[in-house]
Amino acid sequence: MKTIRFQQSTGSELLDQLQRYFGGNINKNKLIFDNNKVNGEVTFYKVFDGMELLTFDINHNSDIEFIIESIENQDDKQMIIRFEYSSSLISDIVEKKNIETNGMYIHSANIPFVLKSKPSDSTKWLSIRLTKSYVEKYLEETEKILSQTFSTEKTWVIYDIIPVEIQLLLHSIFTIPDSVSIPLRKGVIFGKSIEALGVLFDRVLSREVPNENDGIGLHSDDYKVMISIKDYLLENLHKQISLEEICEKFYVSNSKLRRDFKKVFGTGVKQFVINTKLEQAKYTLIN
């Protein structure tokens, strides 16, 4: 498996890094490549000062390990928000394990992580980058929670299942016909992306705000355990799994399970399972 290292960076710098490793041509804000490693496109948009969008539509043709390194010496710290329209990549932040449930998450650009691809994997996701100054100036309602993403002391990630509302917004973004003009294309992408942010932030704000002394960050090992528990629940949605079974399987206490799971997913274990089933049912009805 080939290993490639990237650094978290601005959208335009990311296009340059991708071109360096995979070739292809950059036309204004879009990189298009088609070779024995990958084919597809990555498009970058600067919406406002402090806010960037990237859309990824990539098919992978080889085994590659992507090591994404944190940004060093940032003048203005960044948070990254990712919405998965479809993705079969395996990540050490959110591990898919062939689960047909897409996710959305917020994390700091200070967090390094690893992605692994294999032939026939595909990636379609929307990535939104916000700077700390943008959050403080324009997102006052969410600043109390989101500001913690810029902490370097703990792993800070909020993860949630993609709700139907956002899945439909992503569908509008990734199915724009090629015949659509550039101004209209940008209007659709900008509008749907900001609407998706609104839905996500509404869900974040509905969560119980943690004690300021506790914060919502976790040690990276604890976070990985919670993600493993989430994967286990999604793989066994058809079963009735008790908290005691989870504690025994993952070697955590009942109190720690309740506390840490709610920090990451914003709800208890049982409610998480119920919410996931409801979202899957709604999506099935729509399709």
PANUKOL-484133 format. One record per residue (C-alpha): residue number from 1; x, y, z. Coordinates in steps of 0.5 Angstrom, whole numbers. Example, Ala and Ser with C-alpha at 12.3 -4.5 7.8 and 13.67 -1.06 7.14 Angstrom:
! PANUKOL-484133
+-----+-------+-------+-------+
!   n !    c1 !    c2 !    c3 !
+-----+-------+-------+-------+
!   1 !    25 !    -9 !    16 !
!   2 !    27 !    -2 !    14 !
+-----+-------+-------+-------+
END
This chain:
! PANUKOL-484133
+-----+-------+-------+-------+
!   n !    c1 !    c2 !    c3 !
+-----+-------+-------+-------+
!   1 !     0 !     0 !     0 !
!   2 !     3 !     7 !    -2 !
!   3 !     3 !    12 !     3 !
!   4 !     2 !    19 !     2 !
!   5 !     2 !    25 !     7 !
!   6 !    -2 !    31 !     6 !
!   7 !    -2 !    37 !    11 !
!   8 !    -9 !    41 !    13 !
!   9 !    -9 !    47 !     9 !
!  10 !   -13 !    52 !     5 !
!  11 !   -17 !    50 !    -1 !
!  12 !   -12 !    52 !    -6 !
!  13 !    -6 !    49 !    -3 !
!  14 !   -10 !    43 !    -2 !
!  15 !   -11 !    43 !   -10 !
!  16 !    -4 !    44 !   -11 !
!  17 !    -2 !    38 !    -6 !
!  18 !    -7 !    33 !   -10 !
!  19 !    -4 !    35 !   -16 !
!  20 !     3 !    34 !   -14 !
!  21 !     1 !    27 !   -12 !
!  22 !    -4 !    25 !   -17 !
!  23 !    -3 !    30 !   -23 !
!  24 !    -9 !    32 !   -27 !
!  25 !   -10 !    39 !   -29 !
!  26 !   -13 !    45 !   -25 !
!  27 !   -17 !    50 !   -29 !
!  28 !   -19 !    56 !   -24 !
!  29 !   -22 !    53 !   -18 !
!  30 !   -22 !    45 !   -20 !
!  31 !   -17 !    40 !   -21 !
!  32 !   -19 !    34 !   -25 !
!  33 !   -15 !    28 !   -25 !
!  34 !   -16 !    21 !   -29 !
!  35 !   -10 !    16 !   -28 !
!  36 !    -9 !     9 !   -25 !
!  37 !    -9 !    12 !   -18 !
!  38 !   -15 !    16 !   -18 !
!  39 !   -20 !    19 !   -22 !
!  40 !   -25 !    25 !   -21 !
!  41 !   -25 !    32 !   -19 !
!  42 !   -24 !    36 !   -13 !
!  43 !   -27 !    43 !   -13 !
!  44 !   -25 !    49 !    -9 !
!  45 !   -30 !    55 !    -7 !
!  46 !   -28 !    61 !    -3 !
!  47 !   -35 !    64 !     0 !
!  48 !   -33 !    69 !     5 !
!  49 !   -26 !    71 !     8 !
!  50 !   -26 !    65 !    13 !
!  51 !   -30 !    61 !    10 !
!  52 !   -28 !    56 !     4 !
!  53 !   -32 !    50 !     1 !
!  54 !   -29 !    44 !    -3 !
!  55 !   -33 !    38 !    -6 !
!  56 !   -30 !    32 !    -7 !
!  57 !   -32 !    27 !   -12 !
!  58 !   -27 !    21 !   -13 !
!  59 !   -26 !    14 !   -15 !
!  60 !   -20 !    10 !   -12 !
!  61 !   -16 !     5 !   -17 !
!  62 !   -11 !     3 !   -12 !
!  63 !    -9 !     2 !    -5 !
!  64 !    -7 !     8 !    -2 !
!  65 !    -6 !    11 !     6 !
!  66 !    -7 !    18 !     6 !
!  67 !    -4 !    21 !    12 !
!  68 !    -7 !    28 !    14 !
!  69 !    -2 !    32 !    18 !
!  70 !    -4 !    38 !    23 !
!  71 !    -3 !    45 !    21 !
!  72 !     3 !    48 !    24 !
!  73 !     3 !    55 !    26 !
!  74 !    -4 !    58 !    24 !
!  75 !    -5 !    65 !    24 !
!  76 !   -12 !    64 !    25 !
!  77 !   -14 !    57 !    27 !
!  78 !   -19 !    53 !    23 !
!  79 !   -25 !    48 !    24 !
!  80 !   -27 !    43 !    19 !
!  81 !   -34 !    40 !    18 !
!  82 !   -35 !    34 !    13 !
!  83 !   -41 !    32 !    10 !
!  84 !   -41 !    25 !     7 !
!  85 !   -46 !    24 !     1 !
!  86 !   -43 !    17 !     0 !
!  87 !   -36 !    15 !     2 !
!  88 !   -33 !     8 !     3 !
!  89 !   -26 !    10 !     5 !
!  90 !   -24 !     8 !    12 !
!  91 !   -22 !    13 !    17 !
!  92 !   -19 !    13 !    24 !
!  93 !   -23 !    19 !    26 !
!  94 !   -30 !    15 !    24 !
!  95 !   -29 !     8 !    21 !
!  96 !   -34 !     6 !    16 !
!  97 !   -33 !    -2 !    17 !
!  98 !   -38 !    -2 !    11 !
!  99 !   -44 !     1 !    14 !
! 100 !   -49 !     4 !    10 !
! 101 !   -50 !    10 !    14 !
! 102 !   -47 !    17 !    12 !
! 103 !   -44 !    22 !    17 !
! 104 !   -42 !    29 !    19 !
! 105 !   -37 !    31 !    23 !
! 106 !   -34 !    37 !    26 !
! 107 !   -26 !    37 !    28 !
! 108 !   -20 !    42 !    29 !
! 109 !   -15 !    42 !    23 !
! 110 !   -10 !    41 !    29 !
! 111 !   -12 !    34 !    29 !
! 112 !    -8 !    29 !    24 !
! 113 !   -12 !    23 !    22 !
! 114 !   -11 !    17 !    17 !
! 115 !   -15 !    15 !    11 !
! 116 !   -15 !     9 !     7 !
! 117 !   -17 !     7 !     0 !
! 118 !   -17 !     1 !    -4 !
! 119 !   -19 !     0 !   -11 !
! 120 !   -27 !     1 !   -13 !
! 121 !   -27 !     6 !    -7 !
! 122 !   -31 !    12 !    -8 !
! 123 !   -31 !    19 !    -4 !
! 124 !   -37 !    24 !    -5 !
! 125 !   -37 !    29 !     0 !
! 126 !   -37 !    37 !     2 !
! 127 !   -32 !    40 !     6 !
! 128 !   -33 !    47 !    10 !
! 129 !   -27 !    50 !    13 !
! 130 !   -29 !    56 !    18 !
! 131 !   -23 !    60 !    21 !
! 132 !   -24 !    62 !    29 !
! 133 !   -25 !    69 !    27 !
! 134 !   -31 !    67 !    23 !
! 135 !   -34 !    63 !    28 !
! 136 !   -33 !    69 !    33 !
! 137 !   -36 !    74 !    29 !
! 138 !   -41 !    71 !    25 !
! 139 !   -43 !    65 !    29 !
! 140 !   -45 !    68 !    36 !
! 141 !   -50 !    63 !    38 !
! 142 !   -46 !    57 !    37 !
! 143 !   -39 !    60 !    39 !
! 144 !   -40 !    57 !    46 !
! 145 !   -39 !    50 !    44 !
! 146 !   -36 !    51 !    37 !
! 147 !   -30 !    55 !    40 !
! 148 !   -28 !    49 !    44 !
! 149 !   -26 !    45 !    37 !
! 150 !   -20 !    50 !    37 !
! 151 !   -17 !    47 !    43 !
! 152 !   -11 !    43 !    43 !
! 153 !   -11 !    40 !    49 !
! 154 !   -16 !    34 !    47 !
! 155 !   -19 !    31 !    41 !
! 156 !   -25 !    35 !    40 !
! 157 !   -30 !    32 !    35 !
! 158 !   -37 !    32 !    34 !
! 159 !   -40 !    26 !    30 !
! 160 !   -48 !    25 !    28 !
! 161 !   -51 !    21 !    23 !
! 162 !   -53 !    25 !    16 !
! 163 !   -61 !    27 !    17 !
! 164 !   -65 !    26 !    11 !
! 165 !   -65 !    34 !    10 !
! 166 !   -58 !    34 !     9 !
! 167 !   -58 !    28 !     5 !
! 168 !   -63 !    32 !     0 !
! 169 !   -59 !    38 !     0 !
! 170 !   -52 !    34 !    -2 !
! 171 !   -56 !    30 !    -7 !
! 172 !   -58 !    37 !   -10 !
! 173 !   -50 !    39 !   -10 !
! 174 !   -48 !    33 !   -13 !
! 175 !   -53 !    32 !   -18 !
! 176 !   -52 !    39 !   -22 !
! 177 !   -52 !    37 !   -29 !
! 178 !   -46 !    39 !   -33 !
! 179 !   -50 !    44 !   -37 !
! 180 !   -52 !    49 !   -32 !
! 181 !   -48 !    55 !   -32 !
! 182 !   -42 !    57 !   -27 !
! 183 !   -46 !    62 !   -24 !
! 184 !   -52 !    58 !   -22 !
! 185 !   -48 !    52 !   -20 !
! 186 !   -44 !    57 !   -15 !
! 187 !   -51 !    59 !   -13 !
! 188 !   -54 !    52 !   -12 !
! 189 !   -47 !    50 !    -8 !
! 190 !   -47 !    56 !    -4 !
! 191 !   -54 !    56 !    -2 !
! 192 !   -55 !    48 !     0 !
! 193 !   -48 !    48 !     3 !
! 194 !   -50 !    54 !     8 !
! 195 !   -57 !    51 !     9 !
! 196 !   -53 !    44 !    11 !
! 197 !   -49 !    48 !    16 !
! 198 !   -56 !    51 !    19 !
! 199 !   -59 !    44 !    20 !
! 200 !   -52 !    42 !    23 !
! 201 !   -51 !    48 !    28 !
! 202 !   -59 !    47 !    30 !
! 203 !   -57 !    40 !    32 !
! 204 !   -51 !    42 !    35 !
! 205 !   -55 !    47 !    39 !
! 206 !   -60 !    42 !    41 !
! 207 !   -55 !    38 !    45 !
! 208 !   -54 !    39 !    52 !
! 209 !   -48 !    44 !    53 !
! 210 !   -43 !    41 !    58 !
! 211 !   -40 !    43 !    64 !
! 212 !   -35 !    49 !    62 !
! 213 !   -29 !    45 !    67 !
! 214 !   -31 !    39 !    63 !
! 215 !   -31 !    41 !    56 !
! 216 !   -33 !    36 !    50 !
! 217 !   -26 !    34 !    48 !
! 218 !   -24 !    27 !    50 !
! 219 !   -17 !    23 !    50 !
! 220 !   -16 !    20 !    43 !
! 221 !   -16 !    13 !    46 !
! 222 !   -23 !    14 !    49 !
! 223 !   -26 !    18 !    43 !
! 224 !   -24 !    11 !    39 !
! 225 !   -27 !     7 !    44 !
! 226 !   -34 !    11 !    43 !
! 227 !   -33 !    11 !    35 !
! 228 !   -32 !     3 !    36 !
! 229 !   -39 !     3 !    40 !
! 230 !   -42 !     7 !    35 !
! 231 !   -40 !     2 !    29 !
! 232 !   -42 !    -4 !    33 !
! 233 !   -49 !    -1 !    34 !
! 234 !   -50 !     1 !    27 !
! 235 !   -48 !    -6 !    25 !
! 236 !   -53 !    -9 !    30 !
! 237 !   -59 !    -5 !    29 !
! 238 !   -63 !   -11 !    28 !
! 239 !   -62 !   -13 !    35 !
! 240 !   -63 !   -11 !    42 !
! 241 !   -57 !    -9 !    46 !
! 242 !   -56 !    -7 !    53 !
! 243 !   -52 !    -2 !    56 !
! 244 !   -49 !    -8 !    60 !
! 245 !   -47 !   -12 !    54 !
! 246 !   -43 !    -6 !    51 !
! 247 !   -40 !    -4 !    57 !
! 248 !   -37 !   -12 !    58 !
! 249 !   -35 !   -12 !    50 !
! 250 !   -31 !    -5 !    50 !
! 251 !   -29 !    -5 !    58 !
! 252 !   -32 !     1 !    60 !
! 253 !   -36 !     3 !    66 !
! 254 !   -44 !     4 !    65 !
! 255 !   -42 !    12 !    68 !
! 256 !   -37 !    13 !    63 !
! 257 !   -41 !    10 !    57 !
! 258 !   -46 !    15 !    58 !
! 259 !   -42 !    21 !    59 !
! 260 !   -37 !    20 !    53 !
! 261 !   -42 !    17 !    48 !
! 262 !   -47 !    23 !    50 !
! 263 !   -41 !    28 !    49 !
! 264 !   -39 !    25 !    42 !
! 265 !   -46 !    24 !    39 !
! 266 !   -50 !    29 !    43 !
! 267 !   -55 !    23 !    46 !
! 268 !   -56 !    17 !    50 !
! 269 !   -54 !    10 !    47 !
! 270 !   -61 !     8 !    46 !
! 271 !   -64 !    15 !    43 !
! 272 !   -58 !    14 !    38 !
! 273 !   -61 !     8 !    36 !
! 274 !   -68 !    10 !    35 !
! 275 !   -66 !    16 !    31 !
! 276 !   -61 !    12 !    27 !
! 277 !   -67 !     8 !    25 !
! 278 !   -72 !    14 !    24 !
! 279 !   -67 !    17 !    19 !
! 280 !   -66 !    11 !    15 !
! 281 !   -74 !    10 !    15 !
! 282 !   -75 !    17 !    12 !
! 283 !   -69 !    16 !     7 !
! 284 !   -72 !     9 !     5 !
! 285 !   -79 !    13 !     4 !
! 286 !   -76 !    18 !     0 !
! 287 !   -73 !    14 !    -5 !
+-----+-------+-------+-------+
END
